[in-house]
Amino acid sequence: MRSQTLRLAVSAAVVIIVGTTPAAAGSTLSGTALSGSVDYVGHTLTWATSGASPATGDLAGSYDGVVPAGATVTFSGSATFHMGPGATNLSQSASLSGAEGVSFSQRVGQGTYTLPYSLTTTAPKADDGDKAGDVIGSLSASVASRNCNDYGVCGGPTISLSLAVVATSSDTEPPVVTLEKRPGIYAESKRKGVNDYPLKLTFALSDNSGQALGAMRLYSGGTPVRTATTNGFVKNGRYSLKIRKTPSGSGPFYWCAQAKDKAGNFSTFKCKWLSIAVPISRANVNGCGTAGYGPTLEWLQNYFGDVREYGYAEDRTAVRLRNACNIHDAAYNGITIYDALDKRFVDFRRWSRLEIDAKFRNDIRALCRRELSSPKRMAPYLRTCTHGVGLTGFLALIPLKGLSAVEDAGANTYFDMVRAYGGVGFDADVTEPGIQPQRPPQTIPPGGARNPG
């Protein structure tokens, strides 16, 4: 049995803070919009509702908005309270039918307190006997911020929405899309072990009506770089997009597809990762410098870090580390490249920061052995290059030896440095543009969160 929910008015009560004189005035707001903000005596509420449209006609008298049956609704925003000198009992909350609400309740002192929220639910689906336009149920949403003094006098604004769930069509069954796998690495290369272009992205769509509109999109690091749709509503079947060369962007790449039927039902948004190799230059590599610390320090890091020299006089030998540093930079971005040191293509998306740093140390050691293994008298320099002092020891040498301290630097020194200072360049969420230092609990598509430890 469907319940009918009456429209809730927007109300805002005056805020009473401990130590102040209780106010007699109050405020009631009418005509709740699906999005907006309210500022009232230290409290600020913001809210937005996606998946709903404003109520019109007869429904406008009873509901704030209309939601199609089976649609996804998201209610998001924040509740903020600015507290001056003193103390008060603060309570903030947000709720949406069918979703787990959020709340904050605590005695607080001077400061600003914010409760962000983003709640998502799915509206009830229509039954076969429901007609388009029928109200088949309702959803309610609210956000509040209130505070009480020690005398039990409370106040603060509350926003409440009532949403009518309306049948839009007797067809409430969404289409289905299925993405075909494209394993392996794709590269514009004749080297063994990779797939050459074209890359054919194929998805199958089906709907109970026999027709649907399909759309797909190719992403690079969270930014769309290619978009394609079917030629209107097409018959159930398989549809493809051919990628004939390396797409723009640096990656990591993934593609997504979705379908819509004529009744307005949408399929689940489906995505899959792709291993597409790009030139390492697209990763904005900068050798053994770190751009995050400014151009001057970056230049100094490149000057002393890109090439290390070991030995004296005729034994003086250069070990060029710039390739190892560039591969390290690209790996921090999680992209797919040709590893010029290991002589193979590598997809670094699923590598943790520690795994990348350990590879960096191993790459340096391999370069050391390549340049310093002979003659035998180079053995002490080889050991310094493959090991070297740790970061703590290196920093202690600088006041004693000045710039000559770099003569004691080796693979362990570089490893300790990237462990201590390299985190600013590690992308922990490759589904969002730019460098994201914090690892999210989940991503769309799954698999975009990377371990920054």
C-alpha positions in Angstrom: 0.0 0.0 0.0 1.4 3.3 -1.0 1.5 6.1 1.6 0.6 9.7 0.7 3.0 12.3 2.2 1.7 15.8 2.8 3.8 18.7 1.7 6.1 20.0 4.5 6.6 23.7 4.8 10.0 25.3 5.0 10.5 26.8 8.5 13.3 28.6 10.2 13.4 29.4 13.9 15.6 32.0 15.5 18.9 30.8 16.9 19.5 31.1 20.6 23.2 31.0 21.8 24.2 30.3 25.3 24.7 33.6 27.1 22.5 35.6 24.9 19.0 36.9 25.5 16.4 34.6 23.9 14.9 36.2 20.9 11.1 36.4 20.4 11.1 36.6 16.6 10.9 33.6 14.3 10.9 33.1 10.5 8.9 30.8 8.2 9.9 30.3 4.6 7.3 29.2 2.1 7.5 27.9 -1.5 10.4 25.4 -1.2 12.6 25.3 -4.3 14.4 22.1 -5.3 17.7 23.9 -4.8 18.8 27.0 -2.9 20.3 28.4 0.3 19.1 29.9 3.5 21.1 32.1 5.9 19.6 32.6 9.3 21.2 33.9 12.5 24.5 32.0 12.2 23.1 29.1 10.3 23.5 28.4 6.6 21.7 25.7 4.6 22.4 24.8 1.0 20.6 22.1 -0.9 20.2 20.8 -4.5 18.0 18.0 -5.8 18.9 16.1 -9.0 16.5 13.7 -10.7 13.4 15.8 -9.9 11.6 18.7 -11.6 9.4 21.4 -10.0 5.8 20.4 -9.4 3.3 22.1 -11.8 -0.4 22.2 -12.2 -2.5 20.3 -9.6 0.6 18.8 -8.0 2.1 22.2 -7.2 -0.4 22.6 -4.3 0.7 19.4 -2.6 4.3 18.7 -3.7 7.5 20.6 -4.2 8.8 18.4 -7.0 8.1 15.5 -9.3 10.2 12.4 -9.8 9.7 9.8 -12.6 9.0 6.3 -11.3 12.1 4.3 -11.0 14.4 7.4 -11.3 17.5 8.1 -9.2 17.3 11.1 -6.9 20.2 12.8 -5.2 19.8 15.4 -2.4 23.0 17.2 -1.6 24.4 20.3 0.0 25.7 21.3 3.4 24.6 22.7 6.8 26.9 25.2 8.4 26.9 27.0 11.7 29.1 29.9 12.7 29.5 30.1 16.5 30.8 33.2 18.3 32.3 33.3 21.8 30.4 31.0 24.1 29.0 27.5 23.8 25.9 25.9 22.5 24.4 22.5 21.8 24.4 22.0 18.0 22.4 19.5 16.0 22.6 19.1 12.2 21.1 16.5 10.0 20.1 15.6 6.4 17.7 12.9 5.3 16.2 11.4 2.1 13.6 8.6 1.9 15.3 5.3 1.2 18.8 6.6 1.9 20.9 6.5 5.1 20.9 10.0 6.6 23.8 11.9 8.1 23.8 13.9 11.3 26.1 15.8 13.8 25.2 16.5 17.4 27.6 17.9 19.9 28.2 20.7 22.4 30.4 23.2 20.5 32.4 26.4 21.3 33.5 29.2 19.1 34.2 28.2 15.4 32.5 27.1 12.2 30.9 23.7 11.9 29.9 22.2 8.5 28.0 19.0 7.8 28.2 18.1 4.0 25.8 15.6 2.6 25.0 13.8 -0.6 22.2 11.3 -0.3 20.9 9.1 -3.2 17.8 6.9 -3.5 15.8 5.3 -6.2 12.1 6.1 -6.6 9.5 3.3 -6.6 8.8 1.7 -10.0 5.4 1.8 -11.6 3.2 -1.3 -11.7 1.8 -2.6 -15.0 -1.6 -1.1 -14.2 -0.3 2.4 -13.5 -1.0 5.0 -16.2 1.3 7.8 -17.2 0.8 10.8 -14.9 -0.4 8.8 -11.9 1.1 9.7 -8.6 2.2 6.3 -7.3 4.1 7.4 -4.2 6.3 10.1 -2.7 9.7 10.9 -1.3 10.7 13.4 1.4 14.0 15.2 1.9 15.1 17.5 4.6 18.2 19.3 6.0 18.3 21.1 9.3 20.7 23.0 11.5 19.6 23.8 15.1 21.2 24.9 18.3 19.9 25.0 21.9 21.0 26.9 24.9 21.2 25.4 28.4 17.6 26.6 29.1 16.2 24.3 26.4 15.5 27.2 24.0 16.2 26.0 20.5 16.2 27.5 17.0 17.6 27.2 13.5 16.4 26.6 9.9 14.9 23.4 8.5 14.3 22.8 4.8 11.8 20.0 3.9 10.8 18.8 0.4 8.0 16.6 -0.6 8.4 14.9 -4.0 5.6 13.1 -5.9 6.6 9.9 -7.7 4.8 9.9 -11.0 4.4 7.1 -13.6 5.8 8.3 -16.9 4.9 5.3 -19.0 3.6 1.8 -18.6 7.1 0.7 -19.7 9.4 1.0 -16.7 11.9 -1.6 -17.7 15.3 0.0 -18.5 17.5 -1.1 -21.4 20.6 -3.2 -20.8 24.1 -2.5 -22.1 27.0 -4.9 -22.1 30.6 -3.9 -22.8 33.0 -6.2 -24.6 36.4 -6.7 -23.0 39.5 -5.3 -24.8 42.4 -7.0 -22.9 46.1 -6.2 -23.5 47.9 -3.0 -24.2 47.2 -0.9 -27.3 50.1 1.1 -28.8 51.2 2.6 -32.1 54.1 0.2 -32.1 55.4 -2.8 -34.0 57.0 -4.2 -30.8 55.8 -7.6 -29.6 53.4 -8.0 -26.8 51.1 -5.1 -27.7 48.0 -4.7 -29.8 48.1 -2.3 -32.8 45.3 0.0 -33.9 42.4 0.2 -34.7 41.0 -0.3 -31.2 37.3 -1.4 -31.6 35.1 -0.5 -28.7 31.9 -2.6 -28.9 28.8 -2.7 -26.7 25.6 -4.6 -27.0 22.3 -2.9 -26.2 18.8 -4.5 -25.7 15.4 -3.2 -24.6 12.1 -4.9 -24.2 10.7 -2.5 -26.8 13.2 -3.7 -29.3 14.8 -0.2 -29.8 17.1 2.1 -27.7 19.4 5.0 -28.1 23.0 4.2 -27.3 25.9 6.5 -26.3 29.5 5.9 -25.4 32.3 8.1 -24.2 36.1 7.6 -24.0 37.8 9.2 -21.0 41.4 10.2 -20.3 42.1 10.7 -16.6 38.5 11.6 -16.0 38.3 14.0 -19.0 36.1 13.0 -22.0 38.2 12.8 -25.2 35.8 11.0 -27.6 32.0 10.8 -27.7 29.7 8.8 -30.0 26.0 7.9 -30.2 23.9 5.6 -32.3 22.0 7.0 -35.2 18.9 7.7 -33.1 16.9 4.8 -31.7 18.3 1.6 -33.1 17.4 -2.1 -33.0 18.8 -4.3 -30.3 22.3 -5.4 -31.3 26.0 -4.7 -31.2 27.5 -1.3 -31.9 31.1 -0.2 -32.2 33.4 2.8 -32.2 36.8 2.5 -33.9 39.8 4.3 -32.4 42.3 4.4 -35.2 45.2 6.1 -33.4 46.4 7.0 -29.9 43.6 9.3 -28.5 44.3 12.7 -27.0 45.2 12.9 -23.4 47.7 11.0 -21.3 45.4 8.5 -19.6 44.6 6.3 -17.8 41.8 5.6 -20.3 38.4 4.1 -19.7 35.2 4.0 -21.7 31.6 4.0 -20.7 28.3 3.3 -22.4 24.6 3.8 -21.6 21.3 3.4 -23.4 17.9 5.0 -23.2 14.6 3.7 -24.5 11.6 5.7 -25.8 9.8 5.6 -22.5 12.7 7.5 -20.9 14.3 4.6 -19.0 18.1 4.6 -18.8 20.3 1.6 -18.5 23.0 1.2 -15.9 26.1 3.2 -16.7 28.7 0.7 -17.6 32.5 1.3 -17.9 35.7 -0.6 -18.5 39.4 0.3 -18.3 41.6 0.3 -21.3 45.4 0.0 -21.4 46.4 2.5 -24.0 50.1 3.4 -24.2 51.0 7.1 -24.7 54.4 8.8 -25.4 56.0 9.4 -22.0 56.2 13.1 -22.9 52.5 13.4 -22.4 52.9 12.7 -18.7 54.6 16.1 -18.2 57.8 14.4 -17.0 60.6 16.6 -15.8 63.5 14.3 -15.1 64.7 14.1 -11.5 63.1 17.5 -10.5 59.8 18.1 -8.7 57.7 20.8 -10.3 55.5 21.0 -7.1 58.3 22.8 -5.3 58.8 25.6 -7.8 61.0 26.2 -10.9 64.2 27.1 -8.9 64.2 24.0 -6.8 63.2 21.9 -9.8 66.2 23.2 -11.8 68.5 22.4 -8.9 67.1 18.9 -8.5 67.6 18.3 -12.3 71.1 19.7 -12.2 72.3 17.4 -9.4 69.9 14.5 -9.9 69.6 13.8 -13.7 73.3 12.8 -14.0 75.5 11.5 -11.2 79.2 11.2 -11.6 81.3 8.7 -9.7 85.1 8.3 -9.5 88.0 10.6 -10.0 90.3 11.6 -12.9 90.2 9.1 -15.8 87.7 6.9 -13.7 85.2 9.7 -13.6 82.0 8.1 -15.0 78.6 9.6 -15.5 75.4 7.6 -14.6 72.4 9.2 -16.4 69.3 8.8 -14.2 66.9 11.0 -16.1 65.1 8.1 -17.8 64.5 6.4 -14.4 63.1 9.6 -13.0 60.8 10.1 -16.0 59.5 6.6 -15.8 58.9 7.3 -12.1 56.9 10.4 -12.9 54.8 8.6 -15.5 54.1 5.8 -13.1 52.9 8.2 -10.4 50.3 9.4 -12.9 49.1 5.8 -13.4 49.4 5.8 -17.1 50.6 3.2 -19.7 54.0 3.8 -21.3 56.9 2.1 -22.9 59.5 1.5 -20.2 62.7 2.2 -22.0 64.8 0.6 -19.2 62.8 -2.7 -18.8 62.2 -2.7 -22.6 58.4 -3.4 -22.3 55.1 -1.6 -22.1 53.7 -1.2 -18.6 50.3 -0.1 -17.3 51.0 1.6 -14.0 47.3 2.3 -13.0 47.2 -0.5 -10.4 50.7 0.1 -9.0 50.9 1.5 -5.4 53.2 4.4 -4.7 55.5 2.1 -2.7 55.8 -0.4 -5.6 56.7 2.5 -8.0 59.3 3.9 -5.6 60.8 0.4 -5.2 61.0 0.1 -9.0 62.7 3.5 -9.2 65.4 2.3 -6.8 65.9 -0.9 -8.8 66.1 1.1 -12.1 68.8 3.3 -10.6 70.7 0.2 -9.5 70.5 -1.3 -13.0 71.9 1.9 -14.5 74.7 1.9 -11.9 75.6 -1.6 -12.8 75.5 -0.9 -16.5 78.0 2.0 -16.2 80.2 1.1 -13.2 80.7 -2.7 -13.3 84.1 -2.5 -14.9 86.9 -2.1 -14.4 87.2 -3.8 -11.0 88.6 -0.7 -9.3 85.2 1.0 -9.8 83.7 -1.4 -7.2 83.6 1.2 -4.4 81.8 3.7 -6.6 79.4 1.0 -7.8 78.5 0.2 -4.2 77.9 3.9 -3.5 75.7 4.2 -6.7 73.6 1.1 -6.0 73.2 2.0 -2.3 74.4 5.4 -1.0 73.5 7.0 2.2 70.0 7.3 3.4 68.2 10.6 3.4 69.0 11.3 7.1 72.6 10.7 6.5 72.7 12.7 3.3 71.1 15.7 5.0 73.7 15.5 7.8 76.5 15.5 5.3 75.4 18.8 3.6 76.6 21.1 6.4 79.9 19.2 6.5 80.6 18.7 2.8 78.4 21.2 1.0 77.5 20.3 -2.6 80.1 17.5 -2.4 77.6 15.6 -0.3 76.1 14.4 -3.6 79.1 12.2 -4.0 77.7 9.9 -1.3 74.2 9.8 -2.9 73.0 6.6 -4.5 69.8 4.5 -5.1 68.9 4.5 -1.4 69.2 8.3 -1.3 66.8 8.7 -4.2 64.4 6.2 -2.8 64.3 7.9 0.6 63.8 11.3 -1.1 60.7 10.2 -3.1 59.3 8.4 -0.1 59.7 11.6 2.0 58.8 14.3 -0.6 57.3 12.7 -3.7 53.8 12.3 -2.5 52.8 15.7 -4.0 53.1 14.1 -7.5 51.2 10.8 -6.9 47.7 10.7 -8.3 45.5 8.6 -5.9 42.3 9.0 -8.0 42.8 8.7 -11.8 39.1 9.2 -12.5 39.4 12.9 -11.6 41.4 15.4 -13.7 44.6 16.6 -12.2 46.6 15.2 -9.3 44.4 13.9 -6.4 46.6 13.2 -3.3 43.8 11.6 -1.3 42.6 8.0 -2.1 38.8 7.9 -2.4 36.7 5.1 -0.9 35.4 4.3 -4.4 35.5 5.5 -8.0 33.4 5.3 -11.2 34.5 3.1 -12.7 35.9 0.9 -9.9 39.6 0.6 -10.0 40.5 4.3 -10.2 41.6 4.5 -6.5 45.4 4.0 -6.0 47.3 3.4 -2.8 49.4 6.5 -1.9 51.2 4.7 0.9 
